[in-house]
Amino acid sequence: MHSIEKEICSYTENIWESILGLKVAKIDAPFKVEGENNTLAGCVHIMGAWEGTVSLQCPKDLAKKAAAIMFGVKEDVADMEQIQDALGELTNMTGGNIKAVLPEPSYLSLPAVSVTDFRLHIPGTELVTTVNFECNEYSFSVTVVKRIK
């Protein structure tokens, strides 16, 4: 496993356990987008000495579970705004931690979250790595891409 993958695993496991109280584990199986309007993608851009994007893709139901925990509501009460806010915050924390191990100076954008039926693709970038995780019965992925100069 590459060094950045180890960092992603460590950060993701720590964030999900400390913020949500949920255990996550790296898996070898790829994350699959399932069903129309069932997948959310959060991303933050890193600009500066190193330029690229960190994204987190997960099923809507997993993002809803995260929102329910973060906002202290039942899963069936969590609305789309809370779901997007929760995924945005998880993405922001993950991206901020990854930014810390990249060349300085660098800056982190605000997170953006969207519903997608496809794997997130950012034009003008090349894949650095994707790490797939499992949480309860759900899988999700953290991807880092680097801007092609």
N, C-alpha and C positions, 0 to 999 in steps of 0.2 A: 504494500500500500504506500502510495506517495505521501510525502510529508503533509501537503495541503489536505489530503484525504484524512489523515490522522487528526489534523486540526478540526476539520469539518465534523468528524465523528465526535470528538471531544466536546466541541462547542454545542452541537445539536443535542447530544445526550444531556449535558448540563443544563441547557436552557429549558428543554422540555420537562426535565425532572424538577428543577428548582422553581420554575414559574407555574407549571401545570400539574406537577406531581405525577407525571406520566413517564413510564419507562419506554425508551425507544432503543432499537438495536439495528445495527447495520445488517443489510441483507444483500445477497448477490443477485436476486431476481430484479429485473428492471421494473420501474414504476410504469403502470399502464393507465392511460386515461380511459375512464369507463363511463359511458353514457353521455348523452347530450346535456350540457349545462351542469355537469356533475363534478367538474374539476376547477379548482381555483389556483391561480399562479400569483405569487407575490414576488416583487423584485426590487432591488436597490442597485443603483449605479455607483461605482467607485471611480472617481476622477482624480487626476494628479499624476504622480510619478508612475503609477500603474493604473490602467484604465480597463474596466470591465464591468460585469454584472454578476450579482449573486441572486439566484432565484430559488424559491421554495414552491413546489407544486404538490398539491394534496387533494384528496376527495373532499367535496363540500361537507360531508358528514363529519370528517375529522376536524375540519376548520370550525364546524358548529360545536363540536365537543370542546375544542380549545376556547371558543368564545364563551360557552356556558361556564367553564371554569374561571376564566379571567373576569367575567362580569358577574359571577355569582348568581346565575339564573339557570333554570332547567333548560335542557337542550331544545325542547320543543318551543321554548319561549325566545331563544336567541334569534334576533332578526338579522337580515343581510348586512346591515351597517355594522353590527357587532361582530359578525363573522369576518367581514373584510378588515375591520380594525384589528381583530385578534391575529389574523394571518399576517397583516402588515407589520404588527409589532414583533411577531416571531421572526419574520424576514429581516426586519431592521436589526434586531439583536444578533442574528446569525451573521448578517453582512458586516455589522460593526466589529464583531470579533474577528472575522476573516480579514477585514481591512487592517487590523492591528498587526498582522504578520506580513503585510505587503510593504513594498518600498514607500517611504515617506518623501514629501508630503502627499497626503491623499485625503479626499473628502467624500463623504457618503451622502447620497441624495435621500430625499424622503421616500418612503416605500410607496409603491403602486401595487394595487391588487386588481385582478380581473378574472372573469369567468372564461374558461377556455375549453374547447373540445379537442385540442391538439397539444402536443409537446410544445413548450415555449421555445421560440426561435428568435434570436435577436440578430438581425442582419449586420454584417460587418464585424462579426466576432468569430473566434474559434474556441472550441471546447477545451477547457483546462481539465475539468473532471466533473463527474456526476456521482454522488453517493446516494444510495437508496436505503431507506429505513423502513422498519415496521413498528407500528404502535397499536397495540391491541390487535384487532383484525384488519387494520388499515395499513397501506403502504404509502410512502411519500418520498420525494426526492429533493436533494439540495444540489444545485448545479452552479458551477463557476465558469464563466466564459471571459475571454480576454479580447479586447478590441484589437483588430488587425490594423496596423499602422502602415 
